Amino acid sequence: MKTDYYLDGKTAVLGNTLIRLVDERESVLVLSRFGSHRVNTLGSGSLVLPRAREVTLSPDYEILQAECLSCDNQLETLRLPVSVRKVEGNLQNENSGGTLRRILLDRRVSQAFWEEVRRQAIPILQEGWLLPQSIKREALEPAAALIGSLAPAPSALDPRMRLLFTESANNPRPFSRETIFNTRPCLDFRCRVSEQEEYSEVMAMMEEGDPGWHVPSAEAASDMMIRKGADPADTLPQISLICAEKKEDSPQDRPVIRLHMFRTRAFFPTLRRIRHDGMDFWLYSRNYLSPWPERLYLRREMGIFSREGLVTDSQVAEEVYAKYRFLCLL
């Protein structure tokens, strides 16, 4: 009689499903062959990896069952092969507070679809192309299900945002409390840099006459909160972004693209010009991306600038800001 299971000290396989794998390493490669068994399914609770920070699945895995990861809040990156076709739910328990930040998924697509990506997506450095919501996602599935294990997608992405400042995984300081003089990672929509000082970007926007991307409805919602004395960015939502790059060794007619899905908080800069005492001033705000269609971003006002830089005279700054608030009320 054929034995339909495999069992050793750290592994249990039943049929074509991995039901238990215990591994103490920080970087784990999950094999798909155990004895004479070829595995194509990760069972719920199957990966017990208490120290893993990076997990890679071998080719042949096709199905990931819900809550298949148990990594004691250490896991940061999950790498998935092109064979994965179905994800049955969140990869981690919703109550576990998991630290999974990035999922890499390979997809084989048509050349026509790759050309569509390059037409509609926003080019950036390193990871290639930032995918907006408008791109048809059927060819990228199960990307949507995997995003559910990270955070919701943002409601809006637009090239006029100029760039997105993102969180640094190694910085323990709360993202919203970092000063405008910090150099931070960014997704630059003009492919200039991969990190930028916030202050320098504001000065460049003033010089170029670029006020950034504004949406009246989002501005009105933030104004209402500010009038009530609340900070719209006190509780910042996390969102997931998807970038795509073509793998160099893939065939020309059926390219393989790698999707970088990562969880972060992100904001883009905007300016409001204010004329006061015969001089030009600008109110600089951070606009944090949100997953809510009714409120595309949360605006947080950061400071008053002149052509010389940040206004440090508190009286002048207060007068300019008071004029701006008065004009908003009219």
Residue pairs with C-beta under 8 A, 6 or more apart in sequence:
4 14
4 15
5 12
5 13
5 14
5 15
6 12
6 13
6 34
6 35
6 36
6 37
7 13
8 34
10 20
10 21
10 22
10 23
11 18
11 20
11 21
11 22
11 34
12 18
12 19
12 20
12 21
13 19
13 34
13 35
13 37
13 39
14 43
16 37
16 38
16 39
16 40
16 41
17 39
17 41
17 42
17 43
17 46
18 30
18 34
18 39
18 41
18 42
18 43
18 46
18 47
19 43
19 46
20 43
20 46
20 48
21 30
21 46
21 47
21 48
21 49
22 48
22 49
23 47
23 48
23 49
23 52
24 50
24 51
25 49
25 51
25 52
26 51
26 52
26 53
26 54
26 74
27 52
27 53
27 54
27 56
28 47
28 49
28 52
28 54
28 55
28 56
29 56
29 58
30 42
30 47
30 55
30 56
30 57
30 58
30 61
31 39
31 58
32 38
32 39
32 40
32 57
32 58
32 59
32 60
32 61
33 39
33 58
33 60
38 60
39 60
39 61
40 60
40 61
40 62
40 63
40 83
41 61
41 62
41 63
41 64
41 65
42 57
42 61
42 63
42 64
42 65
42 68
43 65
43 68
44 65
44 66
44 67
44 68
45 67
45 68
45 70
46 65
46 68
47 55
47 68
47 69
47 70
47 71
48 70
49 55
49 69
49 70
49 71
49 72
49 74
49 75
50 71
50 72
50 74
51 72
51 74
52 71
52 74
52 75
53 74
53 75
53 76
53 77
54 75
54 76
54 77
54 78
54 79
55 69
55 71
55 75
55 77
55 78
55 79
56 78
56 79
57 78
57 79
57 80
57 81
57 84
58 81
59 81
59 82
59 83
60 81
60 83
61 80
61 81
61 83
61 84
62 83
62 84
62 85
62 86
63 84
63 85
63 86
63 87
63 88
64 80
64 84
64 86
64 87
64 88
64 91
65 88
65 89
66 88
66 89
66 90
66 91
67 89
67 90
67 91
67 92
67 93
68 91
69 75
69 78
69 91
69 92
69 98
69 100
70 92
70 93
71 92
71 98
71 100
73 96
73 97
73 98
73 99
74 99
75 92
75 98
75 99
75 100
76 99
76 100
76 101
76 102
76 169
77 100
77 101
77 102
77 103
77 104
78 91
78 100
78 102
78 103
78 104
79 103
79 104
80 103
80 104
80 105
80 106
80 146
81 106
82 106
82 107
82 108
82 256
84 105
84 142
85 141
85 142
86 142
87 142
87 145
87 146
87 149
88 145
89 145
89 148
90 148
90 149
91 100
91 146
91 149
92 98
92 100
92 149
100 149
100 150
100 263
101 150
101 169
101 262
101 263
101 264
102 260
102 261
102 262
102 263
103 146
103 149
103 150
103 259
103 261
103 262
104 258
104 259
104 260
104 261
105 142
105 143
105 146
105 258
105 259
105 261
106 247
106 256
106 257
106 258
106 259
107 139
107 140
107 143
107 256
107 257
107 258
107 259
108 250
108 254
108 255
108 256
109 139
109 140
109 254
109 255
109 256
109 257
110 139
110 254
111 252
111 253
111 254
111 255
113 139
114 246
114 255
114 257
116 135
116 136
117 129
117 131
117 135
117 244
117 257
118 129
120 132
120 134
120 135
121 129
121 130
121 131
121 132
121 135
121 244
122 129
122 130
122 132
122 157
122 159
122 187
122 189
123 129
123 130
123 189
123 191
124 130
124 187
124 188
124 189
124 191
124 243
125 188
125 191
125 192
125 193
125 194
126 194
127 243
127 244
127 245
127 260
128 243
128 244
128 245
128 246
129 243
129 244
129 245
130 157
130 187
130 189
130 241
130 242
130 243
131 242
131 243
131 244
132 157
132 158
133 153
133 154
133 155
133 156
133 157
137 143
137 144
140 242
140 259
143 242
143 259
143 261
146 261
147 153
147 240
147 242
147 261
150 240
150 261
150 262
150 263
151 237
151 238
151 239
151 240
151 263
151 291
152 237
152 239
152 240
152 291
153 239
153 240
153 241
153 242
153 291
154 239
154 241
154 266
154 289
154 290
154 291
155 289
155 290
155 291
155 292
155 293
155 296
156 215
156 289
156 296
156 297
157 289
158 213
159 189
160 212
160 213
161 189
161 212
161 213
161 268
161 287
162 189
162 190
162 201
162 205
162 210
162 212
162 213
162 268
162 269
163 186
163 187
163 188
163 189
163 190
163 196
163 201
163 268
163 269
164 186
164 187
164 189
164 241
164 266
164 267
164 268
164 289
165 184
165 185
165 186
165 196
165 198
165 266
165 267
165 268
165 269
165 286
166 184
166 185
166 186
166 187
166 264
166 265
166 266
167 175
167 184
167 185
167 264
167 265
167 266
168 184
168 185
171 178
175 236
175 265
176 233
176 234
176 236
176 265
176 288
176 300
178 184
179 198
180 198
180 199
180 202
180 284
180 302
180 303
180 310
181 197
181 198
181 199
182 197
182 198
183 195
183 196
183 197
183 198
184 195
184 196
184 198
185 194
185 195
186 193
186 194
186 195
186 196
187 241
187 243
187 266
188 194
188 196
198 269
199 309
199 310
201 269
202 269
202 271
202 282
202 284
202 305
203 305
203 309
205 211
205 212
205 269
205 271
206 271
206 282
206 305
206 307
210 271
211 270
211 271
211 272
211 273
212 268
212 269
212 270
212 271
212 287
213 268
213 270
213 287
214 270
215 296
215 297
217 294
217 295
217 296
218 287
218 295
218 296
218 297
218 299
219 299
221 232
221 294
221 295
222 232
222 298
222 299
223 328
225 231
225 232
226 232
226 301
231 300
232 288
232 298
232 299
232 300
233 286
233 288
233 298
233 299
233 300
236 265
236 288
236 298
237 265
237 288
237 289
237 290
237 291
237 292
237 298
238 263
238 264
238 265
239 263
239 264
239 265
239 266
239 289
239 290
239 291
240 261
240 262
240 263
240 264
241 261
241 262
241 264
241 266
242 259
242 260
242 261
243 259
243 260
243 262
244 257
244 258
244 259
244 260
245 257
245 258
245 260
246 255
246 256
246 257
246 258
247 255
247 256
247 257
247 258
250 256
250 257
265 288
265 289
266 288
266 289
267 286
267 287
267 288
267 289
267 297
267 300
268 286
268 287
268 289
268 297
269 284
269 285
269 286
269 287
270 284
270 285
270 287
270 299
271 282
271 283
271 284
271 285
271 305
272 282
272 283
272 285
272 324
273 280
273 281
273 282
274 280
274 281
274 282
274 283
274 304
274 320
274 323
274 324
274 327
275 281
276 319
276 320
276 323
279 306
280 306
280 307
281 304
281 305
281 306
281 311
281 320
282 304
282 305
282 306
283 301
283 303
283 304
283 305
283 320
283 321
283 324
284 301
284 302
284 303
284 304
284 305
285 299
285 300
285 301
285 302
286 299
286 300
286 302
287 297
287 298
287 299
287 300
288 297
288 298
288 299
288 300
289 296
289 297
290 296
290 297
290 298
301 321
303 310
303 311
303 317
304 310
304 311
304 316
304 317
304 320
304 321
305 311
311 317
311 320
